Amino acid sequence: MKLVFCGTPAFAVPTLKLALRAGHEVALVVTQPDRPVGRGRQVTAPPVKTVALEAGLRVTQPEKIKNNPELRTELEAIRPDAILVVAYGRIIPKWMLDLPRFGNLNLHASLLPKYRGAAPVQWAMANGEHATGVTTMRLDEGLDTGDILMQRTLPLAPDMLATDVFPLLAETGADLMMQTLVELEAEQIAPRKQDESQASLAPLLTREDGRIDFSRPAMTVYNRWRGFQPWPGAWTTLAGKKLTVHRLLPTEVRGGRGSEPGTLRLDEGTMFAACGEDTWIELVEVQPEGKRRMTAGEFLRGHAVATGTRLGV
């Protein structure tokens, strides 16, 4: 097929690469503008742009697409069979939705209609789901509300982090998108409407989502930490200063019933925090504000913290 590819982050790269390996003609790659990243705020090209240029593809980086006559003229001249949209980061306007004969085909990192929105992987894990997956759908004017084309499930192990799951879903999704193109052209897919009664939202994450709420059960705290990697992670405060928790584990603490959530218990270089429903987490690796990350034992040797200290107050 003749394709236009819209995508920006590393998650989109496997689909672009596989489309090329499958022999499709990628006539144009549309990606976000270069942005400042990191502490040095160095202007950096999106991963999709880097890969596209290495492959000799034509790239455009419009700041806006809804009212962009130059982009519209270019796409109308290309007359693509399909526009692939993978984590592009812009709402696709109606004129663009109506352009290709197979439509705008989106790869979404959840089993729609669950987890519509910007952070489906993170919220699925934060909510303790035992499986997630990828969906190919035909975009419409709603937020991830288009007709489902194909889906594939990925089981989630209890020790997986979001950073483990993203590359797995990216590869699985790339393969599913190629299968979707084949079956669409062969007229072997019957698009199906999403069940609105099963829909849930996965909104954009904020820094506050990483704040540990110790009134939640330990397993909930743990799942949110797993899901919110690498950002916003998990953090709390100790004596008014931020304490980032890089590793934590739900655990059992003998005689721990009735402890106020957020209360610390120290035991031979090990640090436990009380959570809701008389559960506990072990704070395995932490990072005090302005310091390096360290084990709980290292932290306790350098900081005057006692059993009974409260976190998050």
Helices and strands as residue ranges (DSSP letters): E 2-7, G 10-12, H 13-21, E 25-30, E 35-37, E 42-44, H 47-54, E 59-60, H 69-78, E 82-86, H 94-97, E 104-108, H 120-126, E 131-138, E 147-155, H 162-185, G 196-198, G 207-210, H 218-227, E 235-238, E 241-251, E 264-267, E 270-275, E 279-288, E 294-295, H 296-302
